[in-house]
Amino acid sequence: MNVLHLDASILGDHSVSRQLTQQIVEALRLGTADLTVIHRDLVADPVPVSDGALLAARGTPADARSTAQQALVAQADTAIAQLFAADLLVIGAPMYNFSIPSQLKAWIDLISVAGVTFRYGPNGAEGLLTGRRAVVVATAGGQHAGKPSGIAHADYLKLLLNFLGVQDVRVVTAEGLAMGPAVREPALAAARAQIAALA
């Protein structure tokens, strides 16, 4: 099984989402004989922003691209190739300002390409990443799941992944992490139990 493991927290070793995604990967290592993991730290190694320069580079014939354009397209192509090679996505998604980190959004914008990861047909949009699964680790300092304040967090990621064809999306939630030990500790225990059940 091929796993694409994405982390996007800016907190480094202090990040709960990073700790929980790592726990998922370690559980997979113990239970899967043939496991390949590609880990992308989107903070330490950010992907290029989907801007005019990238659009122009993609629209330029390969043999006419400048060195800078070649580098941009290579980074984008690598991200998409890693996605297509994955059987399972493990995505760390802390909540920042009621949404996902900008680093994770940049990756989403990079890999969401019409005609590549989705296409439009007579019946509307069709995701091209079928047959894959995803586990999203959604962490937050407050409590937002199922509330309007959580719509642009885990709900958004489920919508996006479904749009791209990934229909089996599980969410491991750890919320209230900044609300004191009485809330934080049970939330972490519940998240770890969710991970154990998935494994």
C-alpha positions as CSV (number, residue, x, y, z in Angstrom):
1,M,0.0,0.0,0.0
2,N,1.2,3.5,-0.9
3,V,0.5,6.3,1.6
4,L,0.8,10.0,1.0
5,H,1.3,11.6,4.4
6,L,0.7,15.4,4.5
7,D,1.5,17.7,7.4
8,A,0.7,21.4,7.4
9,S,1.0,22.6,11.0
10,I,3.4,25.4,11.7
11,L,4.0,24.2,15.3
12,G,6.6,21.5,14.5
13,D,7.1,19.0,17.2
14,H,4.5,20.7,19.4
15,S,1.8,20.0,16.8
16,V,-1.0,17.7,17.8
17,S,-2.0,17.1,14.2
18,R,1.5,16.0,13.4
19,Q,1.6,13.6,16.4
20,L,-1.7,12.1,15.4
21,T,-0.9,11.7,11.7
22,Q,2.4,10.0,12.7
23,Q,0.5,7.7,15.0
24,I,-1.7,6.7,12.0
25,V,1.4,6.0,9.9
26,E,3.0,4.0,12.6
27,A,-0.1,1.9,13.1
28,L,-0.1,1.2,9.4
29,R,3.6,0.2,9.5
30,L,2.8,-2.4,12.2
31,G,-0.2,-3.8,10.4
32,T,0.8,-3.6,6.7
33,A,3.6,-5.8,5.4
34,D,4.1,-3.9,2.1
35,L,3.9,-0.2,3.0
36,T,5.5,2.7,1.2
37,V,5.1,6.2,2.8
38,I,5.8,9.5,1.1
39,H,5.8,12.3,3.8
40,R,5.4,15.9,2.6
41,D,5.9,18.6,5.2
42,L,4.1,21.4,3.5
43,V,5.6,23.9,5.9
44,A,9.3,22.9,5.7
45,D,9.0,22.2,2.0
46,P,6.1,24.3,0.6
47,V,4.6,23.8,-2.8
48,P,4.5,26.6,-5.3
49,V,1.5,28.9,-5.2
50,S,-0.9,28.5,-8.1
51,D,-0.4,31.9,-9.6
52,G,0.0,33.5,-13.0
53,A,3.6,32.3,-13.3
54,L,2.6,28.6,-12.8
55,L,-0.4,29.0,-15.1
56,A,1.9,30.4,-17.8
57,A,4.5,27.7,-17.2
58,R,1.9,25.0,-17.6
59,G,0.6,26.6,-20.8
60,T,4.1,26.9,-22.4
61,P,5.2,23.9,-24.5
62,A,7.8,21.9,-22.6
63,D,10.6,22.6,-25.0
64,A,10.0,26.4,-24.8
65,R,9.9,26.7,-21.0
66,S,12.5,28.8,-19.2
67,T,14.5,27.2,-16.4
68,A,12.2,28.7,-13.8
69,Q,9.1,27.5,-15.6
70,Q,10.6,24.0,-15.8
71,A,11.2,24.0,-12.1
72,L,7.6,25.2,-11.4
73,V,6.0,22.5,-13.6
74,A,8.3,19.8,-12.2
75,Q,7.1,20.6,-8.6
76,A,3.5,20.6,-9.7
77,D,3.9,17.4,-11.6
78,T,5.6,15.7,-8.7
79,A,2.8,16.6,-6.3
80,I,0.2,15.2,-8.7
81,A,2.2,12.1,-9.4
82,Q,2.5,11.4,-5.6
83,L,-1.2,11.8,-5.3
84,F,-2.0,9.4,-8.1
85,A,0.5,6.9,-6.7
86,A,-1.2,6.9,-3.3
87,D,-3.8,4.4,-2.1
88,L,-4.3,6.3,1.1
89,L,-4.0,10.0,2.0
90,V,-3.2,10.9,5.6
91,I,-3.8,14.6,6.0
92,G,-3.0,16.7,9.0
93,A,-5.3,19.6,9.1
94,P,-5.1,21.9,12.1
95,M,-7.7,24.8,12.1
96,Y,-6.3,28.3,11.6
97,N,-8.8,31.1,11.7
98,F,-11.8,28.8,11.1
99,S,-10.1,27.1,8.1
100,I,-7.1,25.0,7.0
101,P,-3.5,26.2,6.9
102,S,-2.5,28.2,3.8
103,Q,0.2,25.6,3.1
104,L,-2.4,22.9,2.8
105,K,-4.6,25.1,0.7
106,A,-1.7,25.8,-1.7
107,W,-1.2,22.0,-2.1
108,I,-4.9,21.6,-2.8
109,D,-4.8,24.4,-5.4
110,L,-1.8,22.8,-7.0
111,I,-3.3,19.3,-7.4
112,S,-6.9,20.4,-8.3
113,V,-6.4,20.6,-12.0
114,A,-9.3,20.2,-14.6
115,G,-8.6,17.4,-16.9
116,V,-6.1,15.8,-14.6
117,T,-7.6,15.2,-11.1
118,F,-11.2,16.0,-12.2
119,R,-13.0,16.8,-15.4
120,Y,-16.3,18.2,-16.6
121,G,-18.7,16.1,-18.7
122,P,-22.3,16.1,-19.8
123,N,-23.4,15.2,-16.2
124,G,-21.1,17.8,-14.5
125,A,-17.9,17.3,-12.6
126,E,-16.3,13.9,-12.3
127,G,-13.4,13.1,-9.9
128,L,-10.5,11.2,-11.3
129,L,-9.0,9.9,-8.0
130,T,-11.5,7.1,-7.5
131,G,-10.4,4.0,-5.6
132,R,-8.4,5.9,-3.0
133,R,-9.1,6.5,0.7
134,A,-8.3,9.4,3.0
135,V,-7.9,10.0,6.7
136,V,-8.1,13.6,7.8
137,V,-6.8,14.6,11.2
138,A,-8.8,17.7,12.1
139,T,-7.5,19.5,15.2
140,A,-8.6,22.8,16.7
141,G,-8.1,24.9,19.9
142,G,-11.9,25.3,20.2
143,Q,-14.8,23.1,19.4
144,H,-16.2,23.5,15.9
145,A,-17.2,20.1,14.5
146,G,-20.9,20.2,13.3
147,K,-21.1,24.0,13.8
148,P,-21.1,26.8,11.3
149,S,-17.5,27.7,12.4
150,G,-16.3,24.3,11.3
151,I,-17.6,24.4,7.7
152,A,-14.3,25.6,6.2
153,H,-12.3,22.9,8.0
154,A,-13.0,19.2,8.0
155,D,-16.3,19.7,6.0
156,Y,-14.4,21.5,3.3
157,L,-11.7,18.8,3.0
158,K,-14.4,16.1,2.7
159,L,-16.2,18.1,0.1
160,L,-12.9,18.7,-1.9
161,L,-11.8,15.1,-1.7
162,N,-15.2,13.8,-2.7
163,F,-15.2,16.2,-5.6
164,L,-11.8,14.8,-6.7
165,G,-13.2,11.2,-6.5
166,V,-12.0,10.2,-3.1
167,Q,-15.3,9.0,-1.6
168,D,-14.0,7.1,1.5
169,V,-12.9,9.9,3.8
170,R,-12.6,9.3,7.5
171,V,-12.1,12.2,10.0
172,V,-10.2,11.9,13.2
173,T,-11.1,14.8,15.4
174,A,-9.3,16.4,18.3
175,E,-10.9,19.7,19.3
176,G,-10.9,21.9,22.4
177,L,-7.1,21.6,22.6
178,A,-6.7,25.1,24.0
179,M,-9.6,24.8,26.5
180,G,-7.6,23.3,29.4
181,P,-6.7,19.8,30.4
182,A,-10.3,18.9,31.3
183,V,-11.3,19.2,27.7
184,R,-7.9,18.6,26.0
185,E,-7.1,15.2,27.5
186,P,-10.4,13.5,26.7
187,A,-10.2,14.9,23.2
188,L,-6.8,13.4,22.7
189,A,-7.9,10.1,24.2
190,A,-10.9,10.0,21.8
191,A,-8.7,10.8,18.8
192,R,-6.3,8.0,19.7
193,A,-9.2,5.6,20.1
194,Q,-10.5,6.6,16.6
195,I,-7.0,5.9,15.2
196,A,-6.9,2.5,16.9
197,A,-10.3,1.7,15.5
198,L,-9.2,2.7,12.0
199,A,-6.0,0.6,12.3
